[in-house]
Amino acid sequence: MEFTLQNKKGAFVAKAIIVKPESKRPGMILKAGSRMFKDVTRNRKWNECPWIDKSRNDLIVNGDLDDVNEDYYILNRDILFTSPNRAACSMLGYITTKAWHEFISESGLSLDEVYRK
């Protein structure tokens, strides 16, 4: 089942599928064509999560992103993240702890509703 992530303004961010949803630590594959926004919201919480900058920088250095405009990059291949929250934070450019509720299926159900309920 495919899920979509939007930012706070309702703009498309990513298409994704969950990997090993039954495990305690499911991964997430973000599909090629997903967007990584260039602007980041740096706050205290962001500074406590250095993995976000590392994840974003690794995508750039590894050539996994195409620079298409001043607002965002586009993933040029599918990428595996270790969790939905890590995937969301990396792409959105701000901290979210609610990725399980923010990734929504075509039928309008969240990851949480599909895999945790």
Secondary structure as GFF3:
##gff-version 3
##sequence-region A 1 117
A	DSSP	beta_strand	2	6	.	.	.	ID=ss1
A	DSSP	beta_strand	12	19	.	.	.	ID=ss2
A	DSSP	beta_strand	27	30	.	.	.	ID=ss3
A	DSSP	beta_strand	35	37	.	.	.	ID=ss4
A	DSSP	alpha_helix	44	47	.	.	.	ID=ss5
A	DSSP	alpha_helix	50	61	.	.	.	ID=ss6
A	DSSP	beta_strand	65	67	.	.	.	ID=ss7
A	DSSP	beta_strand	72	75	.	.	.	ID=ss8
A	DSSP	beta_strand	79	81	.	.	.	ID=ss9
A	DSSP	alpha_helix	84	92	.	.	.	ID=ss10
A	DSSP	alpha_helix	99	102	.	.	.	ID=ss11
A	DSSP	beta_strand	104	105	.	.	.	ID=ss12
A	DSSP	alpha_helix	111	111	.	.	.	ID=ss13
A	DSSP	pi_helix	112	116	.	.	.	ID=ss14
###
